């Protein structure tokens, strides 16, 4: 999918206070859509009449034109090995950049690739918010967006190599791709500007937009403790994603600080999807001394916990309080509506586009923009799924 356009829009619900964060700068412009894949060099009489182009150098060196631009202008981070290939190709072709070409490049639309996957149907709510944020910013910037659903296994790396060779100026990776070290390294080594969204441990070579997941999970756990809960179950996220560890660390920090129950059986593993949330909630709610609250690492799994509680005849929040993370549309489409951590997903996506626009614009002008890891603010959103724990009747005792 490729898109450009004009217009903007953004909405947010604010119900209660949150935490720390930082904003990011923007850029504006407009552009017409264009697509295509760079497949090789032009030939014949036309080529003999013109000097070698940046595309010719890129083709010979096996890199993108933007990487050639970075090497020739001495900006951005490009590996020594890649720099050597580019310089050898430029020397072989007698290529030298000129000011006219640089001015022309500055007016060209910025081509950004977005590579995503959809691990579950319900996880689409999170992806939808990222896409809306991207489209909001694309519509007010001189940007063309190329979105592709990723392939599985080895096909993912080959697909990414093809995208890099398609003259992209930058790439944005959402979860879970943002935490794939092989994929991130491939893009970084190619010298293509990369922004990862919501990575718990971003590579220092790439830009990152996210929140403080540990602090956010700590704040939600503290909220449940202050309501009176001492046995709080926690459903972790996919262990392959760094934010899972950050959120678990925040939960454990609050449990330890306030002296709540730290029994190991109160923590169970999920995978950031609805079905894993069903299994995890079943385990927690089947404990002999079940928790009075469950905090799930995302809204999909929190919604699953609510469903399991209802199936077992438990009242939410009377018998079991439930809290989630993300504040996706799902949080307000189930009953009761979820108390959750709101991470500004659309804002993060908009900031990712602006980051690439700023970097590419600077590099086209012969200057550089430093790599930054930006944290935005989160919020605790109190709805109807949490409440103080209800006093339970004593357990029945069977006499011999």
Secondary structure, DSSP 8 states (H G I E B T S, - for coil): -EE------------S-B-------------------------SHHHHHS---HHHHHHHHTS-HHHHHHHHHT-S---HHHHHHHHHHHHHHT----HHHHHHHHHS-EEEEEEE--SSSTTHHHHHHHHHHHHHHHTTTTEEEEEEE--STHHHHHHHHHHHTTT-SEEEE-TTGGG-HHHHHHHHHTT-EEEEES-SS--TTSEEEE--HHHHHHHHHHHHHHTT--SEEEE---TTSHHHHHHHHHHHHHHHHTT----GGGEE---SSHHHHHHHHHHHHTSTT--SEEEESSHHHHHHHHHHHHHTT--TTTT-EEEEEE--GGGGTSSS--EEEEE-HHHHHHHHHHHHHHHHHHHHTT------EEE--EEEE--SS---------------
